[in-house]
Each structure stands twice: as C-alpha cells, then as structure tokens.
Amino acid sequence: MLIMLAGLAAAEEPESYQVGAGDVLEVQVYQEETLSAKYTINDDGSFEMPLLGRVEASGNSVRELSEQLAADLGSSYLVNPQVSVRVDVYSSQPVRVLGSINQPGVIYLTGPTTLQELLANAGGVKSNKSAQELLITNEWDSTAAQRTVHLGRLLENGEGNILLKGGDVVYVSEGQTVTVSGEVDKPGLVSFSDGMTVTEAIAQAGGAAKTANLRKVTITRGSARIPVNVKRILNDKAEDVVLERDDQLFLRESIW
C-alpha cells in the first residue's frame, strides 16, 4: 500500500522551486489583508487572485512569482507593493518510491533532491542482501530511458546520486534471483549471488521433495535447456553446476 510521505525538510523556503498544478501557495501582500491568502494552483497552471484575476503560475519559481505579483499589482493597483510567496502544500512534483524500501509511497519534491536523500526520506532500503540496484523511470515522459543505479556503489561513494524530477519512479529491485520450481519444498524465486550452484539454489528453496527425480533436473537459460544430474553431484561423482542470474531450475517428479 502506498503511503503519502511528507516532503523533504528544508531550512528555508527554496526560492528556486518551480510551482505547479496542485501546489498551495501562501501569498502575503503587506498591509493588504484581502489579497493575503492561500491559493491553489489549478490543473491549467493558474490561480485566481482578487484585483488580478487569473494568474499564470506553473513553471515560475517562488522568487519569480513574488516578483511577477508585485509588478502586476504595482502597475495598476498599489504603490510599491511588498509581496512574498511561499509554498504551503507541495503537490506538483511527485516521485514514487517502490520495492524493497521501508516506507514505499509518494514523496513530493520541495527543491533539488538527490537519490540518496529520497531513500533516506523513505526510511531507507530494507535489510535485504538481495537488494542490488535501483531502476528509475519517468511516468510523465515516455521517451525517457530507464536508468539503473547500483545500490552498493551509491551508498558507499555516491556513484549515480542523480537529481530527481517530478514524475520519476524509483524502484528498489529485490535483487538478482533464480527461479526454482517443481518438486521442492518452497518453489519460487531465491536470491542469487555470484558462484551460486544448483545444489545451493535447491537448498534455498527448502530442499528437494522426496518425489523429485534428481537425475533429470533442468536449467532453462534463455533458449537453452541444460540437463543436470543432481544425484551424481550429491554422490561426488560430478561437479556442481554454477548458475547464472535469471536461470530457471526445474525439478520434475519421479515416475515409479
């Protein structure tokens, strides 16, 4: 279930933040109570304000919008108006964080935000050794290429610590796996690590069932089918077979 998370904390209002649809602005005009209020930016990127009517807001920074309002009010209505704008509710730049994360959900950017900051604000990555990489896409931009960031290198030295933008989806991969199916106690995905062998994968899947035909185990690797005689491996008559990421291991049932 998605959790709506608070935006990243900031020491002061980020004046470079570009406002957008859904944001709630708090506008203060010095000594003008009728103009000082909270305004929600509509889907078309504008809001309605007394005296000025429709105000185009989307794409402007907080600083730019303050200057724009002061100029518009000063041109026809007020003498040297003093205007300040701050964002009361951030809603226009959502980033979704999913997968092996402690608090999956939606985080609204409040300014320049890195991948490391996002993970920290989402409670950090789960304590799961199989979590290996981050997959980043953008649901607003169908032409944007998927980016992959290695989790270990990101946490160790900041490699791949990119700035995020609205519409990004960050998926914390559950990690590298192989599939073990058929006559095992717990069929399904098991965590893969370099050097993993067939017997190790079977052990991770709870072990072979009594009904398994260990002489005719099959590895599916792409379009290839690789037969493995696990019985001979267990009897030290053959070497264990090293698996590759995404291999599919199948133990068929014995026919008596």
C-alpha positions as CSV (number, residue, x, y, z in Angstrom):
1,M,0.0,0.0,0.0
2,L,1.3,3.4,-0.9
3,I,2.0,5.9,1.9
4,M,1.8,9.6,1.3
5,L,5.1,10.9,2.7
6,A,6.0,14.4,3.8
7,G,8.3,16.3,1.6
8,L,12.0,16.7,2.3
9,A,12.7,19.1,5.1
10,A,14.3,22.4,4.2
11,A,16.0,25.0,6.3
12,E,14.2,27.8,4.4
13,E,11.8,28.2,1.6
14,P,13.6,27.1,-1.6
15,E,13.1,30.1,-3.8
16,S,14.2,28.2,-6.9
17,Y,11.4,25.7,-6.5
18,Q,9.1,25.8,-9.6
19,V,5.5,25.7,-8.7
20,G,2.9,23.7,-10.5
21,A,-0.6,22.3,-10.5
22,G,-1.8,21.2,-7.1
23,D,0.6,23.3,-5.1
24,V,-1.0,25.5,-2.5
25,L,0.6,29.0,-2.3
26,E,0.6,31.3,0.7
27,V,0.7,34.9,-0.7
28,Q,1.4,37.8,1.7
29,V,0.9,41.3,0.4
30,Y,2.0,43.8,3.1
31,Q,-1.0,45.6,4.7
32,E,-3.4,44.1,2.2
33,E,-5.5,41.5,4.1
34,T,-7.9,40.9,1.2
35,L,-5.1,39.9,-1.1
36,S,-3.1,37.9,1.5
37,A,-4.4,34.3,1.4
38,K,-3.8,30.8,0.3
39,Y,-4.3,30.0,-3.4
40,T,-4.4,26.5,-5.0
41,I,-2.9,26.2,-8.5
42,N,-5.4,24.7,-10.9
43,D,-4.8,22.0,-13.4
44,D,-4.1,24.6,-16.1
45,G,-1.3,26.1,-14.0
46,S,-3.1,29.2,-12.9
47,F,-5.0,30.6,-9.8
48,E,-7.5,33.4,-9.3
49,M,-6.5,36.4,-7.2
50,P,-8.5,39.5,-6.3
51,L,-7.7,42.5,-8.5
52,L,-5.5,40.5,-10.8
53,G,-7.9,37.7,-11.8
54,R,-6.2,34.8,-13.5
55,V,-2.6,34.5,-12.6
56,E,-0.3,32.2,-14.6
57,A,1.9,30.4,-12.1
58,S,3.2,27.0,-13.3
59,G,6.8,26.9,-14.3
60,N,7.7,30.0,-12.2
61,S,10.0,29.8,-9.2
62,V,8.8,31.1,-5.9
63,R,11.1,34.2,-6.3
64,E,9.8,34.8,-9.9
65,L,6.2,34.6,-8.9
66,S,6.7,37.0,-6.0
67,E,8.3,39.5,-8.4
68,Q,5.6,38.9,-11.0
69,L,2.8,39.6,-8.5
70,A,4.5,42.7,-7.2
71,A,4.9,44.1,-10.7
72,D,1.3,43.3,-11.7
73,L,-0.2,44.8,-8.6
74,G,2.1,47.9,-8.7
75,S,1.3,48.6,-12.4
76,S,-2.3,49.4,-11.8
77,Y,-3.5,49.0,-8.2
78,L,-0.9,49.5,-5.4
79,V,2.1,51.7,-4.7
80,N,5.3,49.8,-4.3
81,P,3.6,46.6,-3.1
82,Q,5.6,44.2,-0.9
83,V,4.8,40.6,-1.9
84,S,6.1,37.3,-0.5
85,V,5.2,33.9,-1.7
86,R,5.8,30.5,-0.1
87,V,4.6,27.0,-0.8
88,D,2.2,25.9,1.9
89,V,1.5,22.4,0.4
90,Y,3.7,20.7,-2.2
91,S,1.8,18.6,-4.6
92,S,3.1,19.3,-8.1
93,Q,6.3,17.2,-8.3
94,P,5.6,13.7,-7.0
95,V,8.2,11.0,-7.0
96,R,7.1,7.4,-6.3
97,V,9.5,5.1,-4.5
98,L,8.6,1.4,-4.6
99,G,10.1,-2.1,-4.0
100,S,12.5,-3.1,-1.2
101,I,12.1,0.2,0.8
102,N,10.9,0.6,4.3
103,Q,8.3,3.3,3.5
104,P,7.1,2.9,-0.1
105,G,4.9,5.7,-1.3
106,V,4.8,9.2,-2.9
107,I,7.2,11.9,-1.9
108,Y,6.7,15.5,-3.1
109,L,9.9,17.3,-4.1
110,T,10.4,20.6,-2.3
111,G,13.6,21.6,-4.2
112,P,16.7,19.9,-5.6
113,T,16.6,16.3,-4.3
114,T,19.1,13.6,-4.8
115,L,18.5,9.8,-5.0
116,Q,20.3,9.4,-1.6
117,E,18.1,12.0,0.0
118,L,15.0,10.3,-1.4
119,L,15.9,6.9,0.0
120,A,16.6,8.5,3.4
121,N,13.2,10.2,3.4
122,A,11.5,6.9,2.6
123,G,13.0,5.2,5.6
124,G,16.0,3.6,3.9
125,V,16.4,0.3,2.0
126,K,15.2,-2.8,3.7
127,S,17.8,-5.0,5.3
128,N,17.9,-7.4,2.4
129,K,21.1,-8.6,1.0
130,S,19.4,-9.3,-2.3
131,A,18.6,-5.6,-3.0
132,Q,21.1,-4.8,-5.7
133,E,20.0,-1.9,-7.8
134,L,17.6,1.0,-8.4
135,L,15.6,1.3,-11.6
136,I,14.5,4.8,-12.4
137,T,11.8,5.7,-14.9
138,N,9.6,8.7,-15.5
139,E,5.9,8.1,-15.9
140,W,5.4,11.6,-17.4
141,D,8.0,11.2,-20.1
142,S,7.5,8.1,-22.3
143,T,10.7,8.9,-24.2
144,A,12.9,8.9,-21.1
145,A,15.3,6.0,-20.9
146,Q,15.3,3.7,-17.9
147,R,18.3,4.4,-15.7
148,T,19.9,1.8,-13.5
149,V,22.0,2.7,-10.4
150,H,24.0,0.1,-8.4
151,L,22.8,0.4,-4.8
152,G,26.0,-0.6,-3.1
153,R,28.1,1.9,-5.0
154,L,25.5,4.6,-4.4
155,L,25.6,4.1,-0.7
156,E,29.4,3.7,-0.5
157,N,30.7,6.6,-2.6
158,G,27.7,8.4,-4.1
159,E,28.1,6.9,-7.6
160,G,24.9,7.5,-9.5
161,N,23.5,10.0,-7.0
162,I,21.4,11.9,-9.5
163,L,18.9,14.7,-9.0
164,L,15.3,13.6,-9.3
165,K,12.4,15.4,-11.0
166,G,8.6,15.2,-10.9
167,G,7.2,12.0,-12.4
168,D,10.2,9.9,-11.5
169,V,9.5,6.4,-10.3
170,V,12.3,4.8,-8.2
171,Y,12.1,1.0,-7.9
172,V,14.4,-0.6,-5.4
173,S,15.0,-4.0,-7.0
174,E,14.5,-7.1,-4.8
175,G,17.8,-8.1,-6.4
176,Q,19.2,-10.8,-8.5
177,T,17.3,-14.1,-8.5
178,V,16.9,-17.5,-10.0
179,T,13.7,-19.5,-10.1
180,V,13.4,-22.9,-8.6
181,S,10.2,-24.8,-9.4
182,G,8.8,-28.3,-9.4
183,E,9.5,-30.8,-6.7
184,V,11.0,-28.6,-4.0
185,D,9.6,-27.6,-0.6
186,K,9.3,-23.8,-1.4
187,P,9.2,-23.2,-5.2
188,G,9.7,-19.7,-6.4
189,L,12.4,-17.0,-6.6
190,V,15.5,-17.4,-4.5
191,S,18.3,-14.8,-4.1
192,F,21.2,-15.2,-6.5
193,S,24.8,-14.4,-5.8
194,D,27.8,-14.9,-8.0
195,G,29.0,-18.5,-7.8
196,M,25.7,-20.0,-6.7
197,T,25.4,-23.6,-7.7
198,V,22.4,-25.9,-8.4
199,T,22.5,-27.6,-5.0
200,E,22.7,-24.3,-3.2
201,A,19.7,-23.0,-5.1
202,I,17.7,-26.2,-4.2
203,A,18.7,-25.8,-0.6
204,Q,17.4,-22.2,-0.6
205,A,14.1,-23.5,-2.0
206,G,13.7,-25.7,1.1
207,G,15.3,-28.8,-0.4
208,A,14.2,-31.3,-2.9
209,A,10.9,-33.2,-2.2
210,K,11.0,-37.0,-1.8
211,T,9.2,-37.2,-5.1
212,A,11.9,-35.3,-7.1
213,N,13.8,-37.0,-9.9
214,L,17.3,-35.7,-9.1
215,R,18.7,-37.4,-12.1
216,K,16.8,-35.3,-14.5
217,V,16.9,-31.7,-13.3
218,T,16.8,-29.0,-16.0
219,I,18.2,-25.5,-16.1
220,T,16.5,-23.1,-18.6
221,R,18.8,-20.3,-19.6
222,G,17.3,-18.2,-22.3
223,S,16.5,-20.6,-25.1
224,A,18.9,-23.2,-23.9
225,R,17.9,-26.3,-21.8
226,I,20.7,-27.7,-19.7
227,P,20.3,-31.2,-18.1
228,V,21.8,-31.7,-14.7
229,N,22.2,-35.0,-12.8
230,V,22.0,-33.7,-9.2
231,K,22.1,-37.3,-7.9
232,R,25.6,-37.7,-9.2
233,I,26.6,-34.3,-7.7
234,L,25.4,-35.3,-4.3
235,N,27.3,-38.6,-4.6
236,D,30.5,-36.7,-5.5
237,K,30.5,-38.2,-9.0
238,A,30.1,-34.9,-10.8
239,E,30.9,-31.3,-10.2
240,D,28.1,-29.0,-9.1
241,V,26.9,-26.6,-11.8
242,V,27.2,-22.9,-11.4
243,L,24.1,-20.9,-12.1
244,E,23.6,-17.5,-13.8
245,R,21.3,-14.7,-12.9
246,D,17.7,-15.4,-14.0
247,D,18.2,-19.1,-14.6
248,Q,15.2,-21.3,-14.1
249,L,15.8,-24.5,-12.3
250,F,13.1,-27.3,-12.6
251,L,12.9,-30.5,-10.7
252,R,10.5,-32.9,-12.2
253,E,8.6,-35.6,-10.4
254,S,9.8,-39.2,-10.4
255,I,7.8,-41.7,-12.3
256,W,7.8,-45.0,-10.5
